[in-house]
Amino acid sequence: TALVTGASRGIGRAIAIGFAEYGADLVLAARKREGRDHVASEIEALGRRATVMTVNVSQPDSILELTVDVERRGLAIDVLVNNAATNPVMADLIDLDLDAWRKVLDTNVTGIFLLTRGIARGMVSRRRGSIINIASNGGLVPAPGLGAYCTSKAAVIHLTRCMAVELGPKGVRANCIAPG
């Protein structure tokens, strides 16, 4: 069973469909029900189970509700794909509004930290699992006007390395993909 955030469209949808094509059941987590339900139908048409859940990864309470719901339903998550992200603003760092900075970091970094913390506990107890964090080439090469986004994706890359060092010996792999 793979849990994919931001599963209602784009990269998240493609990842979810790919997992289903290879025989996985899915937990589709996203803010918006419309796209998520459509992806669930696509997965079920492939003969796999799709459980839909609402999450806003920028909100700690929403992440907690998701992890509690996963436990309540008895879902053993084998793979966590932290895909959900945001980039609501383009501005040079000296002009960037603090609220926009916080929104990007809360969604793109803190959300991954909190959701992984909640889901990885079950993986550690089973001594198996995989965490896949979606970063960006922007985390490797900065771009003008995208300072908050690029900084957040660089943090995701390093956070993934920290996860690998801490969770690897406990049977849980952590890897990062940087599309771009």
Secondary structure as the mmCIF struct_conf table of DSSP 4:
data_model
#
loop_
_struct_conf.conf_type_id
_struct_conf.id
_struct_conf.beg_label_comp_id
_struct_conf.beg_label_asym_id
_struct_conf.beg_label_seq_id
_struct_conf.end_label_comp_id
_struct_conf.end_label_asym_id
_struct_conf.end_label_seq_id
STRN STRN1 ALA A 2 THR A 5
TURN_TY1_P TURN_TY1_P1 GLY A 6 SER A 8
BEND BEND1 ARG A 9 ARG A 9
HELX_RH_AL_P HELX_RH_AL_P1 GLY A 10 GLU A 21
TURN_TY1_P TURN_TY1_P2 TYR A 22 GLY A 23
STRN STRN2 LEU A 26 ALA A 30
BEND BEND2 ARG A 31 ARG A 31
HELX_RH_AL_P HELX_RH_AL_P2 ARG A 33 ALA A 45
TURN_TY1_P TURN_TY1_P3 LEU A 46 GLY A 47
STRN STRN3 ALA A 50 THR A 54
TURN_TY1_P TURN_TY1_P4 VAL A 57 SER A 58
HELX_RH_AL_P HELX_RH_AL_P3 PRO A 60 ARG A 72
TURN_TY1_P TURN_TY1_P5 ARG A 73 GLY A 74
BEND BEND3 ASP A 78 ASP A 78
STRN STRN4 VAL A 79 ASN A 82
STRN STRN5 ALA A 91 ALA A 91
HELX_RH_3T_P HELX_RH_3T_P1 LEU A 93 ASP A 95
HELX_RH_AL_P HELX_RH_AL_P4 LEU A 98 LEU A 105
HELX_RH_PI_P HELX_RH_PI_P1 ASP A 106 THR A 110
HELX_RH_AL_P HELX_RH_AL_P5 GLY A 111 ARG A 126
TURN_TY1_P TURN_TY1_P6 ARG A 127 ARG A 127
STRN STRN6 GLY A 129 ILE A 134
HELX_RH_3T_P HELX_RH_3T_P2 ASN A 137 GLY A 139
TURN_TY1_P TURN_TY1_P7 LEU A 140 LEU A 140
BEND BEND4 VAL A 141 VAL A 141
TURN_TY1_P TURN_TY1_P8 PRO A 144 GLY A 145
STRN STRN7 LEU A 146 LEU A 146
HELX_RH_AL_P HELX_RH_AL_P6 GLY A 147 LEU A 167
HELX_RH_3T_P HELX_RH_3T_P3 GLY A 168 LYS A 170
TURN_TY1_P TURN_TY1_P9 GLY A 171 GLY A 171
STRN STRN8 VAL A 172 ILE A 177
#
